[in-house]
Each structure stands twice: as C-alpha cells, then as structure tokens.
Amino acid sequence: MRHFDLSPLYRTTVGFDRLFNLLDQGAGAEAPSYPPYDIERTGDNAYRVTMAVAGFADKDLSIEARENVLTVKGEKQAETDGSERQVIYRGIAGRAFERRFQLADYVVVKGASLENGLLHIDLVREVPEQLKPRQVPIRAAQAKQIEQVAA
C-alpha cells in the first residue's frame, strides 16, 4: 500500500528524470542506519553533515563528491602492531560502511574535519551569477512632442 506507481508521470514530463529517480530510491529499500548522522543548516547557503564515526581514524575514512552525490566510506584497517589482543566484549561498531547523500544543484564540499569521533563535512551552495535573480531597471517612456507642420 506504500508503493506509488509514477510511470504515468514519466510520459508527460520532460527533464524531471532525476526527481523521479530520487522518489523511486526513497520509496524503495530500507535506509541504512549506521553510522548515525545529522544534517544542519549553518547559514543561508551553508550546511554541515556530522557523522558519528567513533573508532575510525582519518586514514580509515574517504569522502568523494561526484555528480551531485556525496559518498562517505569507512573501513577499519587491520591492526598489525604485533600484540595479541583478546576482546571479551565488542560494543563499539567498527564495521565498514558506505553512506550516500544526494546533493542539490550547485552544492559543493568546502571541507571536512574529524574531532572527538565526529566527522564534520561542510557544504556550500554556490549559485553561478548568471542564474541568480537580478533586478531589471524600468525606464520611463520619453514624452514625444508633436511638431506642427505648416501646410
């Protein structure tokens, strides 16, 4: 009952393919829950994605932005310090993950930082000048004088 058939809309629209693909993806599979994350607005055109990646170092994480998709991958490197550790209970998740975020048009990644087990990714929406709204000045019409021609 939660599935919507959008195929009739495909025939009557042009240029909205990406929108319908996003709707299909959102209605489809169950969204992954690891690692947890927050998305916050930090300014008019600035955003921050914060992911809880406890136990991961910066060398274990990779961030890639390509074609309006931000992909964050994490994979723990095997510990090869030579010590024999015997874990009695493992409660800190260290499993590999891949999390994808759909970015709006003109959103770019400005930077990333890892502190206290939180990965912060800063995003900014940079709209090109030619696409920004602009004011068009209105000129007043010049009053035309009618000259009288002597007959």
N, CA, C and O atoms as a GROMACS GRO file, in nm:
protein
  604
    1MET      N    1   0.081  -0.119   0.000
    1MET     CA    2   0.000   0.000   0.000
    1MET      C    3   0.086   0.126   0.000
    1MET      O    4   0.036   0.235  -0.029
    2ARG      N    5   0.215   0.113   0.033
    2ARG     CA    6   0.301   0.230   0.039
    2ARG      C    7   0.375   0.254  -0.091
    2ARG      O    8   0.456   0.347  -0.099
    3HIS      N    9   0.351   0.175  -0.192
    3HIS     CA   10   0.422   0.190  -0.319
    3HIS      C   11   0.336   0.270  -0.416
    3HIS      O   12   0.218   0.241  -0.436
    4PHE      N   13   0.397   0.372  -0.475
    4PHE     CA   14   0.326   0.456  -0.571
    4PHE      C   15   0.383   0.431  -0.709
    4PHE      O   16   0.505   0.427  -0.726
    5ASP      N   17   0.297   0.415  -0.806
    5ASP     CA   18   0.340   0.395  -0.944
    5ASP      C   19   0.348   0.530  -1.012
    5ASP      O   20   0.246   0.593  -1.039
    6LEU      N   21   0.471   0.574  -1.041
    6LEU     CA   22   0.491   0.706  -1.102
    6LEU      C   23   0.509   0.697  -1.254
    6LEU      O   24   0.536   0.799  -1.317
    7SER      N   25   0.495   0.579  -1.312
    7SER     CA   26   0.520   0.564  -1.455
    7SER      C   27   0.431   0.652  -1.543
    7SER      O   28   0.480   0.696  -1.647
    8PRO      N   29   0.304   0.681  -1.511
    8PRO     CA   30   0.228   0.772  -1.597
    8PRO      C   31   0.290   0.912  -1.603
    8PRO      O   32   0.276   0.981  -1.704
    9LEU      N   33   0.356   0.954  -1.496
    9LEU     CA   34   0.417   1.086  -1.496
    9LEU      C   35   0.540   1.093  -1.586
    9LEU      O   36   0.573   1.200  -1.638
   10TYR      N   37   0.608   0.980  -1.605
   10TYR     CA   38   0.726   0.978  -1.692
   10TYR      C   39   0.690   1.019  -1.835
   10TYR      O   40   0.771   1.082  -1.903
   11ARG      N   41   0.571   0.984  -1.879
   11ARG     CA   42   0.530   1.012  -2.018
   11ARG      C   43   0.496   1.158  -2.040
   11ARG      O   44   0.502   1.207  -2.152
   12THR      N   45   0.459   1.229  -1.934
   12THR     CA   46   0.410   1.364  -1.952
   12THR      C   47   0.506   1.472  -1.903
   12THR      O   48   0.470   1.590  -1.901
   13THR      N   49   0.625   1.435  -1.865
   13THR     CA   50   0.720   1.534  -1.815
   13THR      C   51   0.850   1.524  -1.891
   13THR      O   52   0.886   1.418  -1.943
   14VAL      N   53   0.919   1.635  -1.898
   14VAL     CA   54   1.050   1.640  -1.964
   14VAL      C   55   1.147   1.706  -1.868
   14VAL      O   56   1.121   1.814  -1.816
   15GLY      N   57   1.259   1.641  -1.844
   15GLY     CA   58   1.363   1.700  -1.761
   15GLY      C   59   1.350   1.674  -1.612
   15GLY      O   60   1.428   1.727  -1.534
   16PHE      N   61   1.254   1.593  -1.572
   16PHE     CA   62   1.236   1.564  -1.430
   16PHE      C   63   1.281   1.422  -1.396
   16PHE      O   64   1.241   1.368  -1.292
   17ASP      N   65   1.363   1.362  -1.480
   17ASP     CA   66   1.405   1.224  -1.458
   17ASP      C   67   1.474   1.206  -1.323
   17ASP      O   68   1.449   1.110  -1.252
   18ARG      N   69   1.561   1.301  -1.289
   18ARG     CA   70   1.636   1.290  -1.165
   18ARG      C   71   1.542   1.295  -1.044
   18ARG      O   72   1.563   1.223  -0.946
   19LEU      N   73   1.440   1.379  -1.051
   19LEU     CA   74   1.343   1.389  -0.942
   19LEU      C   75   1.270   1.257  -0.922
   19LEU      O   76   1.255   1.210  -0.809
   20PHE      N   77   1.226   1.195  -1.031
   20PHE     CA   78   1.154   1.069  -1.019
   20PHE      C   79   1.245   0.957  -0.971
   20PHE      O   80   1.202   0.870  -0.897
   21ASN      N   81   1.372   0.959  -1.013
   21ASN     CA   82   1.467   0.859  -0.964
   21ASN      C   83   1.487   0.873  -0.814
   21ASN      O   84   1.497   0.772  -0.744
   22LEU      N   85   1.493   0.996  -0.765
   22LEU     CA   86   1.506   1.018  -0.621
   22LEU      C   87   1.384   0.966  -0.546
   22LEU      O   88   1.397   0.906  -0.439
   23LEU      N   89   1.265   0.990  -0.602
   23LEU     CA   90   1.144   0.939  -0.538
   23LEU      C   91   1.142   0.787  -0.536
   23LEU      O   92   1.103   0.726  -0.436
   24ASP      N   93   1.183   0.725  -0.646
   24ASP     CA   94   1.188   0.580  -0.651
   24ASP      C   95   1.286   0.524  -0.550
   24ASP      O   96   1.258   0.424  -0.484
   25GLN      N   97   1.403   0.589  -0.536
   25GLN     CA   98   1.503   0.543  -0.440
   25GLN      C   99   1.453   0.558  -0.298
   25GLN      O  100   1.474   0.470  -0.215
   26GLY      N  101   1.386   0.670  -0.271
   26GLY     CA  102   1.337   0.694  -0.136
   26GLY      C  103   1.227   0.598  -0.095
   26GLY      O  104   1.220   0.559   0.022
   27ALA      N  105   1.144   0.560  -0.187
   27ALA     CA  106   1.034   0.469  -0.156
   27ALA      C  107   1.078   0.324  -0.158
   27ALA      O  108   1.004   0.236  -0.113
   28GLY      N  109   1.196   0.298  -0.209
   28GLY     CA  110   1.242   0.161  -0.226
   28GLY      C  111   1.296   0.098  -0.101
   28GLY      O  112   1.223   0.073  -0.006
   29ALA      N  113   1.424   0.072  -0.102
   29ALA     CA  114   1.489  -0.007   0.002
   29ALA      C  115   1.493   0.066   0.136
   29ALA      O  116   1.479   0.188   0.144
   30GLU      N  117   1.512  -0.012   0.241
   30GLU     CA  118   1.526   0.040   0.376
   30GLU      C  119   1.655   0.121   0.386
   30GLU      O  120   1.760   0.076   0.340
   31ALA      N  121   1.649   0.236   0.445
   31ALA     CA  122   1.767   0.322   0.457
   31ALA      C  123   1.862   0.265   0.562
   31ALA      O  124   1.818   0.218   0.667
   32PRO      N  125   1.993   0.269   0.534
   32PRO     CA  126   2.088   0.218   0.634
   32PRO      C  127   2.088   0.309   0.757
   32PRO      O  128   2.064   0.429   0.746
   33SER      N  129   2.116   0.252   0.872
   33SER     CA  130   2.112   0.329   0.995
   33SER      C  131   2.250   0.350   1.056
   33SER      O  132   2.262   0.416   1.159
   34TYR      N  133   2.354   0.294   0.996
   34TYR     CA  134   2.488   0.308   1.050
   34TYR      C  135   2.578   0.375   0.950
   34TYR      O  136   2.575   0.337   0.833
   35PRO      N  137   2.654   0.469   0.986
   35PRO     CA  138   2.660   0.538   1.116
   35PRO      C  139   2.553   0.647   1.125
   35PRO      O  140   2.506   0.697   1.023
   36PRO      N  141   2.516   0.683   1.248
   36PRO     CA  142   2.416   0.789   1.262
   36PRO      C  143   2.474   0.922   1.217
   36PRO      O  144   2.596   0.943   1.222
   37TYR      N  145   2.387   1.013   1.172
   37TYR     CA  146   2.434   1.141   1.122
   37TYR      C  147   2.331   1.250   1.148
   37TYR      O  148   2.213   1.222   1.174
   38ASP      N  149   2.377   1.375   1.142
   38ASP     CA  150   2.292   1.494   1.150
   38ASP      C  151   2.320   1.579   1.027
   38ASP      O  152   2.432   1.580   0.976
   39ILE      N  153   2.218   1.650   0.980
   39ILE     CA  154   2.236   1.750   0.875
   39ILE      C  155   2.181   1.880   0.932
   39ILE      O  156   2.065   1.886   0.974
   40GLU      N  157   2.263   1.983   0.932
   40GLU     CA  158   2.219   2.110   0.988
   40GLU      C  159   2.250   2.224   0.893
   40GLU      O  160   2.343   2.217   0.814
   41ARG      N  161   2.171   2.328   0.902
   41ARG     CA  162   2.194   2.449   0.823
   41ARG      C  163   2.275   2.543   0.911
   41ARG      O  164   2.236   2.576   1.023
   42THR      N  165   2.389   2.587   0.858
   42THR     CA  166   2.477   2.675   0.934
   42THR      C  167   2.476   2.818   0.882
   42THR      O  168   2.540   2.905   0.940
   43GLY      N  169   2.406   2.843   0.773
   43GLY     CA  170   2.395   2.977   0.715
   43GLY      C  171   2.290   2.975   0.606
   43GLY      O  172   2.220   2.875   0.589
   44ASP      N  173   2.278   3.086   0.533
   44ASP     CA  174   2.178   3.094   0.427
   44ASP      C  175   2.201   2.987   0.321
   44ASP      O  176   2.106   2.923   0.276
   45ASN      N  177   2.326   2.969   0.280
   45ASN     CA  178   2.360   2.870   0.177
   45ASN      C  179   2.468   2.775   0.226
   45ASN      O  180   2.545   2.723   0.146
   46ALA      N  181   2.476   2.752   0.356
   46ALA     CA  182   2.579   2.666   0.413
   46ALA      C  183   2.515   2.555   0.496
   46ALA      O  184   2.417   2.577   0.567
   47TYR      N  185   2.572   2.436   0.485
   47TYR     CA  186   2.519   2.320   0.555
   47TYR      C  187   2.635   2.242   0.615
   47TYR      O  188   2.750   2.259   0.574
   48ARG      N  189   2.604   2.156   0.712
   48ARG     CA  190   2.705   2.070   0.772
   48ARG      C  191   2.644   1.933   0.796
   48ARG      O  192   2.536   1.920   0.855
   49VAL      N  193   2.714   1.830   0.750
   49VAL     CA  194   2.677   1.692   0.777
   49VAL      C  195   2.773   1.643   0.885
   49VAL      O  196   2.894   1.652   0.868
   50THR      N  197   2.719   1.592   0.994
   50THR     CA  198   2.800   1.540   1.104
   50THR      C  199   2.768   1.393   1.121
   50THR      O  200   2.652   1.355   1.141
   51MET      N  201   2.872   1.310   1.114
   51MET     CA  202   2.853   1.166   1.126
   51MET      C  203   2.929   1.115   1.248
   51MET      O  204   3.042   1.157   1.272
   52ALA      N  205   2.868   1.025   1.324
   52ALA     CA  206   2.932   0.964   1.440
   52ALA      C  207   3.014   0.845   1.393
   52ALA      O  208   2.958   0.740   1.358
   53VAL      N  209   3.145   0.860   1.391
   53VAL     CA  210   3.234   0.755   1.340
   53VAL      C  211   3.337   0.718   1.448
   53VAL      O  212   3.457   0.716   1.423
   54ALA      N  213   3.288   0.689   1.567
   54ALA     CA  214   3.376   0.655   1.679
   54ALA      C  215   3.461   0.533   1.642
   54ALA      O  216   3.411   0.435   1.588
   55GLY      N  217   3.589   0.542   1.673
   55GLY     CA  218   3.680   0.432   1.646
   55GLY      C  219   3.748   0.439   1.512
   55GLY      O  220   3.841   0.362   1.486
   56PHE      N  221   3.705   0.529   1.423
   56PHE     CA  222   3.767   0.543   1.292
   56PHE      C  223   3.867   0.658   1.295
   56PHE      O  224   3.839   0.764   1.352
   57ALA      N  225   3.982   0.637   1.235
   57ALA     CA  226   4.080   0.744   1.220
   57ALA      C  227   4.062   0.807   1.082
   57ALA      O  228   3.988   0.754   0.999
   58ASP      N  229   4.128   0.919   1.059
   58ASP     CA  230   4.113   0.987   0.930
   58ASP      C  231   4.163   0.901   0.815
   58ASP      O  232   4.114   0.916   0.703
   59LYS      N  233   4.260   0.812   0.839
   59LYS     CA  234   4.309   0.724   0.732
   59LYS      C  235   4.210   0.613   0.699
   59LYS      O  236   4.221   0.550   0.594
   60ASP      N  237   4.112   0.589   0.786
   60ASP     CA  238   4.010   0.486   0.764
   60ASP      C  239   3.890   0.539   0.687
   60ASP      O  240   3.804   0.461   0.646
   61LEU      N  241   3.882   0.670   0.666
   61LEU     CA  242   3.765   0.733   0.605
   61LEU      C  243   3.801   0.792   0.470
   61LEU      O  244   3.913   0.838   0.449
   62SER      N  245   3.705   0.791   0.378
   62SER     CA  246   3.722   0.858   0.250
   62SER      C  247   3.592   0.929   0.214
   62SER      O  248   3.482   0.878   0.237
   63ILE      N  249   3.606   1.049   0.156
   63ILE     CA  250   3.492   1.132   0.118
   63ILE      C  251   3.507   1.164  -0.030
   63ILE      O  252   3.613   1.209  -0.073
   64GLU      N  253   3.400   1.141  -0.107
   64GLU     CA  254   3.404   1.168  -0.250
   64GLU      C  255   3.275   1.238  -0.291
   64GLU      O  256   3.165   1.195  -0.254
   65ALA      N  257   3.289   1.345  -0.367
   65ALA     CA  258   3.173   1.417  -0.422
   65ALA      C  259   3.179   1.407  -0.573
   65ALA      O  260   3.276   1.451  -0.635
   66ARG      N  261   3.075   1.348  -0.632
   66ARG     CA  262   3.072   1.331  -0.777
   66ARG      C  263   2.927   1.334  -0.824
   66ARG      O  264   2.843   1.260  -0.774
   67GLU      N  265   2.900   1.420  -0.922
   67GLU     CA  266   2.770   1.427  -0.988
   67GLU      C  267   2.654   1.433  -0.889
   67GLU      O  268   2.564   1.349  -0.893
   68ASN      N  269   2.657   1.532  -0.800
   68ASN     CA  270   2.550   1.556  -0.702
   68ASN      C  271   2.530   1.443  -0.603
   68ASN      O  272   2.422   1.429  -0.546
   69VAL      N  273   2.633   1.362  -0.581
   69VAL     CA  274   2.627   1.257  -0.480
   69VAL      C  275   2.751   1.268  -0.392
   69VAL      O  276   2.863   1.267  -0.442
   70LEU      N  277   2.728   1.278  -0.262
   70LEU     CA  278   2.837   1.278  -0.165
   70LEU      C  279   2.844   1.138  -0.106
   70LEU      O  280   2.746   1.089  -0.050
   71THR      N  281   2.960   1.073  -0.117
   71THR     CA  282   2.979   0.937  -0.067
   71THR      C  283   3.084   0.938   0.042
   71THR      O  284   3.195   0.987   0.023
   72VAL      N  285   3.048   0.884   0.158
   72VAL     CA  286   3.141   0.872   0.270
   72VAL      C  287   3.158   0.723   0.296
   72VAL      O  288   3.061   0.652   0.320
   73LYS      N  289   3.285   0.678   0.290
   73LYS     CA  290   3.315   0.537   0.314
   73LYS      C  291   3.407   0.525   0.435
   73LYS      O  292   3.493   0.610   0.457
   74GLY      N  293   3.387   0.420   0.511
   74GLY     CA  294   3.472   0.392   0.625
   74GLY      C  295   3.507   0.245   0.629
   74GLY      O  296   3.420   0.159   0.618
   75GLU      N  297   3.635   0.218   0.646
   75GLU     CA  298   3.680   0.079   0.656
   75GLU      C  299   3.800   0.077   0.748
   75GLU      O  300   3.903   0.138   0.720
   76LYS      N  301   3.786   0.005   0.859
   76LYS     CA  302   3.894  -0.002   0.957
   76LYS      C  303   4.008  -0.086   0.901
   76LYS      O  304   3.988  -0.194   0.845
   77GLN      N  305   4.129  -0.032   0.918
   77GLN     CA  306   4.248  -0.106   0.878
   77GLN      C  307   4.277  -0.209   0.986
   77GLN      O  308   4.258  -0.184   1.104
   78ALA      N  309   4.323  -0.325   0.944
   78ALA     CA  310   4.356  -0.430   1.040
   78ALA      C  311   4.473  -0.386   1.127
   78ALA      O  312   4.572  -0.334   1.076
   79GLU      N  313   4.462  -0.408   1.257
   79GLU     CA  314   4.569  -0.370   1.348
   79GLU      C  315   4.683  -0.469   1.337
   79GLU      O  316   4.664  -0.589   1.358
   80THR      N  317   4.799  -0.420   1.304
   80THR     CA  318   4.916  -0.507   1.288
   80THR      C  319   5.031  -0.456   1.373
   80THR      O  320   5.144  -0.444   1.326
   81ASP      N  321   5.000  -0.426   1.501
   81ASP     CA  322   5.106  -0.377   1.589
   81ASP      C  323   5.179  -0.492   1.658
   81ASP      O  324   5.269  -0.468   1.738
   82GLY      N  325   5.142  -0.616   1.628
   82GLY     CA  326   5.212  -0.732   1.680
   82GLY      C  327   5.159  -0.781   1.814
   82GLY      O  328   5.199  -0.889   1.858
   83SER      N  329   5.073  -0.708   1.879
   83SER     CA  330   5.022  -0.752   2.009
   83SER      C  331   4.900  -0.841   1.989
   83SER      O  332   4.820  -0.820   1.897
   84GLU      N  333   4.887  -0.936   2.075
   84GLU     CA  334   4.772  -1.027   2.072
   84GLU      C  335   4.665  -0.971   2.165
   84GLU      O  336   4.676  -0.984   2.287
   85ARG      N  337   4.563  -0.909   2.109
   85ARG     CA  338   4.454  -0.856   2.189
   85ARG      C  339   4.341  -0.957   2.190
   85ARG      O  340   4.305  -1.013   2.086
   86GLN      N  341   4.287  -0.978   2.305
   86GLN     CA  342   4.172  -1.067   2.317
   86GLN      C  343   4.055  -0.985   2.367
   86GLN      O  344   4.050  -0.945   2.483
   87VAL      N  345   3.958  -0.960   2.276
   87VAL     CA  346   3.842  -0.878   2.310
   87VAL      C  347   3.736  -0.968   2.371
   87VAL      O  348   3.695  -1.068   2.311
   88ILE      N  349   3.693  -0.933   2.490
   88ILE     CA  350   3.591  -1.010   2.560
   88ILE      C  351   3.452  -0.968   2.515
   88ILE      O  352   3.365  -1.053   2.496
   89TYR      N  353   3.432  -0.839   2.497
   89TYR     CA  354   3.304  -0.786   2.451
   89TYR      C  355   3.332  -0.671   2.356
   89TYR      O  356   3.411  -0.582   2.389
   90ARG      N  357   3.267  -0.670   2.239
   90ARG     CA  358   3.285  -0.562   2.142
   90ARG      C  359   3.151  -0.489   2.128
   90ARG      O  360   3.057  -0.541   2.068
   91GLY      N  361   3.146  -0.368   2.184
   91GLY     CA  362   3.025  -0.287   2.176
   91GLY      C  363   3.041  -0.168   2.083
   91GLY      O  364   2.942  -0.107   2.042
   92ILE      N  365   3.164  -0.134   2.050
   92ILE     CA  366   3.190  -0.023   1.959
   92ILE      C  367   3.193  -0.079   1.818
   92ILE      O  368   3.278  -0.161   1.784
   93ALA      N  369   3.100  -0.033   1.737
   93ALA     CA  370   3.090  -0.083   1.600
   93ALA      C  371   3.208  -0.032   1.519
   93ALA      O  372   3.237   0.087   1.518
   94GLY      N  373   3.276  -0.122   1.454
   94GLY     CA  374   3.388  -0.084   1.369
   94GLY      C  375   3.372  -0.143   1.230
   94GLY      O  376   3.470  -0.159   1.158
   95ARG      N  377   3.249  -0.174   1.194
   95ARG     CA  378   3.226  -0.237   1.064
   95ARG      C  379   3.238  -0.134   0.953
   95ARG      O  380   3.221  -0.014   0.973
   96ALA      N  381   3.266  -0.185   0.836
   96ALA     CA  382   3.278  -0.098   0.719
   96ALA      C  383   3.141  -0.042   0.684
   96ALA      O  384   3.038  -0.106   0.708
   97PHE      N  385   3.140   0.079   0.628
   97PHE     CA  386   3.014   0.141   0.590
   97PHE      C  387   3.035   0.225   0.466
   97PHE      O  388   3.147   0.264   0.432
   98GLU      N  389   2.925   0.252   0.400
   98GLU     CA  390   2.922   0.346   0.288
   98GLU      C  391   2.789   0.420   0.295
   98GLU      O  392   2.683   0.358   0.289
   99ARG      N  393   2.795   0.551   0.308
   99ARG     CA  394   2.676   0.633   0.321
   99ARG      C  395   2.675   0.733   0.206
   99ARG      O  396   2.775   0.799   0.180
  100ARG      N  397   2.561   0.744   0.136
  100ARG     CA  398   2.548   0.834   0.022
  100ARG      C  399   2.443   0.940   0.054
  100ARG      O  400   2.339   0.912   0.113
  101PHE      N  401   2.474   1.063   0.012
  101PHE     CA  402   2.382   1.176   0.027
  101PHE      C  403   2.362   1.238  -0.111
  101PHE      O  404   2.458   1.262  -0.183
  102GLN      N  405   2.237   1.263  -0.148
  102GLN     CA  406   2.206   1.333  -0.272
  102GLN      C  407   2.222   1.482  -0.246
  102GLN      O  408   2.160   1.536  -0.154
  103LEU      N  409   2.302   1.548  -0.327
  103LEU     CA  410   2.324   1.692  -0.312
  103LEU      C  411   2.240   1.768  -0.414
  103LEU      O  412   2.220   1.722  -0.526
  104ALA      N  413   2.191   1.882  -0.374
  104ALA     CA  414   2.117   1.969  -0.466
  104ALA      C  415   2.214   2.029  -0.566
  104ALA      O  416   2.336   2.023  -0.548
  105ASP      N  417   2.161   2.087  -0.671
  105ASP     CA  418   2.245   2.152  -0.772
  105ASP      C  419   2.327   2.263  -0.708
  105ASP      O  420   2.278   2.335  -0.621
  106TYR      N  421   2.450   2.276  -0.752
  106TYR     CA  422   2.545   2.380  -0.712
  106TYR      C  423   2.591   2.369  -0.567
  106TYR      O  424   2.647   2.465  -0.514
  107VAL      N  425   2.570   2.256  -0.501
  107VAL     CA  426   2.622   2.236  -0.366
  107VAL      C  427   2.759   2.170  -0.379
  107VAL      O  428   2.774   2.067  -0.445
  108VAL      N  429   2.859   2.232  -0.316
  108VAL     CA  430   2.996   2.181  -0.321
  108VAL      C  431   3.047   2.157  -0.180
  108VAL      O  432   3.001   2.219  -0.084
  109VAL      N  433   3.143   2.065  -0.168
  109VAL     CA  434   3.205   2.034  -0.040
  109VAL      C  435   3.316   2.135  -0.016
  109VAL      O  436   3.406   2.150  -0.099
  110LYS      N  437   3.311   2.204   0.096
  110LYS     CA  438   3.412   2.305   0.130
  110LYS      C  439   3.522   2.248   0.217
  110LYS      O  440   3.634   2.300   0.215
  111GLY      N  441   3.495   2.144   0.294
  111GLY     CA  442   3.599   2.087   0.380
  111GLY      C  443   3.541   1.982   0.472
  111GLY      O  444   3.419   1.964   0.481
  112ALA      N  445   3.632   1.912   0.539
  112ALA     CA  446   3.590   1.808   0.633
  112ALA      C  447   3.690   1.805   0.748
  112ALA      O  448   3.808   1.832   0.730
  113SER      N  449   3.641   1.770   0.866
  113SER     CA  450   3.728   1.758   0.983
  113SER      C  451   3.678   1.643   1.069
  113SER      O  452   3.560   1.610   1.070
  114LEU      N  453   3.771   1.584   1.143
  114LEU     CA  454   3.739   1.472   1.232
  114LEU      C  455   3.785   1.510   1.371
  114LEU      O  456   3.905   1.530   1.395
  115GLU      N  457   3.689   1.521   1.464
  115GLU     CA  458   3.725   1.555   1.601
  115GLU      C  459   3.630   1.485   1.698
  115GLU      O  460   3.509   1.485   1.678
  116ASN      N  461   3.689   1.427   1.801
  116ASN     CA  462   3.613   1.359   1.907
  116ASN      C  463   3.517   1.253   1.853
  116ASN      O  464   3.408   1.236   1.906
  117GLY      N  465   3.557   1.182   1.750
  117GLY     CA  466   3.474   1.076   1.695
  117GLY      C  467   3.362   1.123   1.603
  117GLY      O  468   3.278   1.044   1.562
  118LEU      N  469   3.361   1.253   1.571
  118LEU     CA  470   3.259   1.307   1.482
  118LEU      C  471   3.326   1.359   1.355
  118LEU      O  472   3.423   1.435   1.362
  119LEU      N  473   3.274   1.317   1.241
  119LEU     CA  474   3.321   1.364   1.112
  119LEU      C  475   3.229   1.477   1.067
  119LEU      O  476   3.109   1.456   1.050
  120HIS      N  477   3.286   1.597   1.049
  120HIS     CA  478   3.209   1.714   1.005
  120HIS      C  479   3.243   1.741   0.859
  120HIS      O  480   3.360   1.754   0.823
  121ILE      N  481   3.140   1.750   0.774
  121ILE     CA  482   3.158   1.782   0.633
  121ILE      C  483   3.081   1.910   0.606
  121ILE      O  484   2.959   1.915   0.621
  122ASP      N  485   3.153   2.014   0.565
  122ASP     CA  486   3.092   2.144   0.538
  122ASP      C  487   3.058   2.157   0.391
  122ASP      O  488   3.141   2.129   0.304
  123LEU      N  489   2.934   2.198   0.363
  123LEU     CA  490   2.883   2.214   0.227
  123LEU      C  491   2.835   2.356   0.207
  123LEU      O  492   2.786   2.420   0.300
  124VAL      N  493   2.851   2.405   0.084
  124VAL     CA  494   2.805   2.540   0.049
  124VAL      C  495   2.735   2.535  -0.085
  124VAL      O  496   2.780   2.467  -0.177
  125ARG      N  497   2.625   2.606  -0.096
  125ARG     CA  498   2.553   2.617  -0.224
  125ARG      C  499   2.601   2.743  -0.293
  125ARG      O  500   2.577   2.854  -0.246
  126GLU      N  501   2.669   2.725  -0.406
  126GLU     CA  502   2.724   2.836  -0.483
  126GLU      C  503   2.654   2.845  -0.617
  126GLU      O  504   2.688   2.774  -0.712
  127VAL      N  505   2.556   2.933  -0.625
  127VAL     CA  506   2.480   2.951  -0.749
  127VAL      C  507   2.559   3.045  -0.840
  127VAL      O  508   2.600   3.152  -0.795
  128PRO      N  509   2.580   3.010  -0.967
  128PRO     CA  510   2.651   3.099  -1.059
  128PRO      C  511   2.578   3.232  -1.075
  128PRO      O  512   2.456   3.240  -1.065
  129GLU      N  513   2.656   3.335  -1.101
  129GLU     CA  514   2.599   3.471  -1.113
  129GLU      C  515   2.488   3.480  -1.217
  129GLU      O  516   2.388   3.548  -1.195
  130GLN      N  517   2.505   3.412  -1.332
  130GLN     CA  518   2.404   3.423  -1.437
  130GLN      C  519   2.272   3.357  -1.399
  130GLN      O  520   2.171   3.381  -1.464
  131LEU      N  521   2.271   3.273  -1.295
  131LEU     CA  522   2.146   3.209  -1.252
  131LEU      C  523   2.082   3.278  -1.133
  131LEU      O  524   1.969   3.246  -1.096
  132LYS      N  525   2.152   3.372  -1.072
  132LYS     CA  526   2.095   3.443  -0.959
  132LYS      C  527   1.990   3.543  -1.007
  132LYS      O  528   2.002   3.597  -1.117
  133PRO      N  529   1.888   3.567  -0.928
  133PRO     CA  530   1.788   3.666  -0.968
  133PRO      C  531   1.851   3.805  -0.971
  133PRO      O  532   1.937   3.837  -0.890
  134ARG      N  533   1.807   3.886  -1.066
  134ARG     CA  534   1.860   4.021  -1.076
  134ARG      C  535   1.746   4.118  -1.102
  134ARG      O  536   1.642   4.081  -1.156
  135GLN      N  537   1.767   4.240  -1.062
  135GLN     CA  538   1.667   4.344  -1.082
  135GLN      C  539   1.683   4.402  -1.221
  135GLN      O  540   1.794   4.427  -1.267
  136VAL      N  541   1.573   4.424  -1.287
  136VAL     CA  542   1.573   4.484  -1.419
  136VAL      C  543   1.519   4.625  -1.403
  136VAL      O  544   1.405   4.643  -1.360
  137PRO      N  545   1.600   4.726  -1.438
  137PRO     CA  546   1.551   4.864  -1.421
  137PRO      C  547   1.441   4.895  -1.522
  137PRO      O  548   1.443   4.847  -1.635
  138ILE      N  549   1.347   4.976  -1.480
  138ILE     CA  550   1.236   5.016  -1.566
  138ILE      C  551   1.261   5.160  -1.608
  138ILE      O  552   1.275   5.249  -1.524
  139ARG      N  553   1.265   5.182  -1.737
  139ARG     CA  554   1.284   5.318  -1.788
  139ARG      C  555   1.148   5.382  -1.811
  139ARG      O  556   1.054   5.319  -1.857
  140ALA      N  557   1.143   5.507  -1.778
  140ALA     CA  558   1.019   5.582  -1.805
  140ALA      C  559   1.018   5.619  -1.952
  140ALA      O  560   1.122   5.653  -2.009
  141ALA      N  561   0.902   5.613  -2.013
  141ALA     CA  562   0.890   5.646  -2.154
  141ALA      C  563   0.907   5.797  -2.172
  141ALA      O  564   0.854   5.875  -2.094
  142GLN      N  565   0.981   5.835  -2.273
  142GLN     CA  566   1.002   5.976  -2.304
  142GLN      C  567   0.875   6.030  -2.370
  142GLN      O  568   0.819   5.967  -2.460
  143ALA      N  569   0.831   6.144  -2.326
  143ALA     CA  570   0.713   6.207  -2.388
  143ALA      C  571   0.755   6.264  -2.523
  143ALA      O  572   0.849   6.342  -2.532
  144LYS      N  573   0.686   6.225  -2.625
  144LYS     CA  574   0.718   6.273  -2.760
  144LYS      C  575   0.643   6.403  -2.787
  144LYS      O  576   0.524   6.415  -2.758
  145GLN      N  577   0.715   6.497  -2.844
  145GLN     CA  578   0.649   6.622  -2.883
  145GLN      C  579   0.605   6.611  -3.028
  145GLN      O  580   0.680   6.565  -3.114
  146ILE      N  581   0.487   6.654  -3.052
  146ILE     CA  582   0.436   6.651  -3.188
  146ILE      C  583   0.463   6.787  -3.250
  146ILE      O  584   0.421   6.890  -3.198
  147GLU      N  585   0.532   6.786  -3.359
  147GLU     CA  586   0.563   6.912  -3.426
  147GLU      C  587   0.449   6.943  -3.523
  147GLU      O  588   0.394   6.857  -3.591
  148GLN      N  589   0.420   7.070  -3.525
  148GLN     CA  590   0.317   7.112  -3.619
  148GLN      C  591   0.384   7.148  -3.749
  148GLN      O  592   0.481   7.224  -3.754
  149VAL      N  593   0.333   7.093  -3.851
  149VAL     CA  594   0.388   7.120  -3.984
  149VAL      C  595   0.296   7.220  -4.053
  149VAL      O  596   0.175   7.201  -4.061
  150ALA      N  597   0.356   7.326  -4.102
  150ALA     CA  598   0.276   7.428  -4.170
  150ALA      C  599   0.233   7.375  -4.305
  150ALA      O  600   0.314   7.320  -4.379
  151ALA      N  601   0.108   7.390  -4.337
  151ALA     CA  602   0.059   7.340  -4.463
  151ALA      C  603   0.068   7.441  -4.571
  151ALA      O  604   0.029   7.412  -4.684
   0.00000   0.00000   0.00000
